[in-house]
Amino acid sequence: MSDEVRVREGRSRSLAQALEEHLTEWAERTGIAVEIWALPARDVPPGVARAVLAALGEALSNVERHSGARVVSVAVTFGRGGLRMTVSDNGIGFFGEAKGRGVAAMRTHFEQLGGSCSVNGVPGEGTTVTGVVSCQEQPGSGPQGR
């Protein structure tokens, strides 16, 4: 995992901030537009944050190298049921089973936390990566005013 997507315990930066910074830098470097649909409004356990950032890095690497996409959309949500990460691109897609080191790495990041990761392509329309993990919200991490 590259340094720019690393989150360490005790850092003041939230997962949402880390995601936004990384996505902005990636878009500027690659020239591929990023649409951010959702970012977590609550604190995420550090191990989950690290897994999401690592899986996102793999997903974006695949978009850059293989998809030919002009736009990638990202949503990361965290609630009572856990965390869900979705990365979709408008690239060339694929037919069949997703394979490769990057796909295996994304799955491993989520599976190590008891979650799962799927990669689905539609030829000519793009690819969607979805990772989910069940995790409990941290006490006091909910929105203010509830």
Secondary structure as GFF3:
##gff-version 3
##sequence-region A 1 146
A	DSSP	three_ten_helix	3	5	.	.	.	ID=ss1
A	DSSP	alpha_helix	15	30	.	.	.	ID=ss2
A	DSSP	beta_strand	33	38	.	.	.	ID=ss3
A	DSSP	alpha_helix	46	62	.	.	.	ID=ss4
A	DSSP	pi_helix	63	67	.	.	.	ID=ss5
A	DSSP	beta_strand	71	79	.	.	.	ID=ss6
A	DSSP	beta_strand	82	89	.	.	.	ID=ss7
A	DSSP	alpha_helix	101	111	.	.	.	ID=ss8
A	DSSP	beta_strand	116	122	.	.	.	ID=ss9
A	DSSP	beta_strand	126	133	.	.	.	ID=ss10
###
